[in-house]
């Protein structure tokens, strides 16, 4: 029996949708491939009792897409839409050099950084995420399908925003697609709180997405080039070309708006948000929008971070300098990175970690003795960490290991809930009416999976998978 293939595209003018949808029926198998035009996209396959039912399911899917504006097309005619990249012409800092302990060359400009007690991560424009120990040993590498925009944490989960329009969960052996953002959204930054995803984009838009990958709301925002979004239990804090705006995360209702100058990065502490701006300052705002303090730099600020509770405020500018201020706004020091301007940064245990325009992850000794010595011209010899010889493991978000052992772990099952695939816990002791936040690329009707554990969300109402996932035979 020959294959039946239907290929559709939706491409709108003025930066709108630019995506494809392909349906292939091969006997009883129905395969759907979709994503941004020019990418390989995601693939899902389902099997039906006979060819007639497979064709009927395909016809339903095709009809739904045509009603949304998709039309038949020829693959390869339309070209891939360009993804926005932040471009900074860095100049060398005129300040004395910071006490850099070690630096790792990731091979391309890097935005993504995440640091905790056990390790630090850097993600670059080639899609490579490298995990290192605090002693600079390379522990692992994985390659996502496109460039890494940012790496953020939500309790025990770590996520990477990718230029392919997806958000990947990095907490298991293999990155999995946790959120498939609408392909027309050019992600600039994202943040996650208790499973709710906030997304800011190139057009200045802001959106909130729930644990089932469905929009809670989406709105255009007040400005453009939105490089900042931070989330907490109450609100989304959105930084863009016109300042910072607070939104209720449940409804999208605007709570307040404060003009700060064009926002190029954002950070938050429990009581404040910090906006790095093109007007050469970091602005600290209370979470009701009141300006609490400003921290003046000598060039546009492209990154910022704080020590615990905001007792120190750090900034990185477009001239390869990094700064430290006390909470009241007094500048304590300014030093040069020696490896480009800091796109992102994070402070941890008296060390400041920065990822830069040159693609380096650099570890700066931010202790007072080291800084005083650096200001006097004495710095340690930098240890240059080499990339591993082996190629990074390529992420395969639609592949899943198969096992027949349902021993240690929790069993969940994929079910059809009024036309949408949901996942429920099967193992005793859990609520059967709660859904499970589960990767989209491996959901198949009726399939059962063994997961390391599921945890109740902070606000209740659903579970979240943590750890590895295997499909049960």
C-alpha positions, 0 to 999 in steps of 0.5 A, a space after each residue: 500500500 503506497 504512502 499518502 502525504 499531505 504537506 501544508 504551510 502557513 506563512 503570513 506577512 509582517 513577521 507572522 506565522 511561518 510554519 509547516 504541517 505534514 501528514 503521512 499515512 502509511 498503511 495503519 501508521 499516521 505520522 505528523 511532522 510540524 514546526 518552523 519552515 526550514 527546520 526538521 520539526 517535531 515528529 509524532 506517529 500513531 498506529 490505528 487498527 486499519 488504514 481506513 481509520 488512519 486516513 480518517 484521522 489524517 483527514 481530521 487533522 488536515 481539515 483543522 489546519 486548513 480551517 486555521 489558514 494552512 494551504 497546500 505547498 511544495 516543501 523547500 520553496 519558502 525559506 527558513 525565517 531568520 531568527 533574531 540574534 543579539 549583536 553587540 560590538 564589544 570593545 575591550 574594557 579600559 578597567 583593570 582585569 577581573 580575577 578570572 579563575 577559569 574560563 571555558 570557550 563554548 565556541 559561539 556567543 553564549 546567552 544561557 547560564 545556570 549555576 547551582 551548588 553542584 555545577 554550572 551550565 552554558 548554552 550557546 548560539 550553536 545549540 550546545 549546552 555544556 555542564 561543568 563542575 565548579 572545578 572547571 571539569 567538563 561533565 557533559 554536553 548536549 546539542 539542541 536543534 537550534 541556538 540556546 536563548 536562555 537557561 532558567 530554573 523552576 524549583 528542581 527543574 532546569 529548562 532551556 529556551 531554544 531558537 526552534 521555538 521549544 522549551 526543553 526540560 534538562 532534568 533527565 538523561 535526555 532533553 525533552 520538549 516541555 513547551 512547544 511555543 507557537 512557531 511564529 513567536 521569536 523567543 527573546 527570553 523566558 522564565 518559569 514559576 511552578 510550571 507556568 511559563 512566561 515568554 517575551 519576544 522580539 515584537 515586545 509581546 508577552 504570553 503565559 503558558 500553562 503546564 499543558 502547553 496551552 496559552 493562559 493569555 497572550 498580549 502585545 505588550 507596551 514596547 518592542 525587543 522584550 529581553 526581560 521576563 521574570 515570574 513569581 507566584 503573583 505576576 509576570 514582570 516584562 521588560 522591553 523598549 519602554 520600561 517594565 510592566 507587571 501583569 497578573 499571570 492568571 489573567 494577563 491584566 496589566 498591574 503597573 507600568 514603569 518607564 526605565 529606559 530600554 530594558 536589555 536584561 532582567 533579574 529578580 529577588 523575592 521583593 524586587 526586580 532588576 532591569 539592566 538598561 540601555 541608559 547605562 544603569 540597573 534599575 531596582 523596582 519593587 514588585 508594585 512598580 515603584 523605583 527603589 534604587 538605580 546603579 549607574 554604569 559607564 555603558 549600556 547594561 547587557 546583564 545583571 545579577 544579585 547576591 542573595 537578598 540583593 546585598 550586592 548588585 552586579 552588572 555587565 556592560 557593552 564594553 566588556 566591564 563588570 561592576 559590583 554595587 552595594 544595595 544602596 547603589 554605591 559602586 564598589 568596583 569595576 573590572 574587565 572580563 578579558 573575554 568579551 561583554 557579559 550577555 548573562 551572569 549569575 552569582 554563587 558562593 563568592 563567585 560571579 559567573 558570566 557568559 560572553 559575546 566571545 562564547 566564554 563561560 568565565 568564573 570570577 573570584 568575587 571575594 573581597 581579597 581577590 577584588 582588592 588584589 585585582 584593583 592593585 593589578 594582581 590577578 591569578 593565572 587564568 585556567 583555560 578549559 578545553 572543550 571535550 574531543 567527543 561531539 555533544 550528544 544530539 538531543 532526540 526529543 521524540 525518542 524514548 527508551 523502552 523497558 519491561 520493568 515497571 519496578 522502581 518509579 511511577 507509572 503514568 499513561 497517555 489518554 485521549 481526553 476530548 481530542 487532546 492527549 493527556 497523561 495521568 498517573 496509574 500507580 496507586 497513591 496518586 490522584 487519577 483526575 490530575 494531569 501530569 506535565 509530560 513531554 509532548 514529543 513522546 505522547 502516544 494514545 494508550 502508551 504507559 511510561 515509567 518515570 523516576 518520580 512525579 511531584 505535586 505542583 506548588 499550587 496543586 492541581 497537577 503533577 510534574 515529572 522529574 527525572 528519566 522517562 521510559 516507555 513500558 512494553 
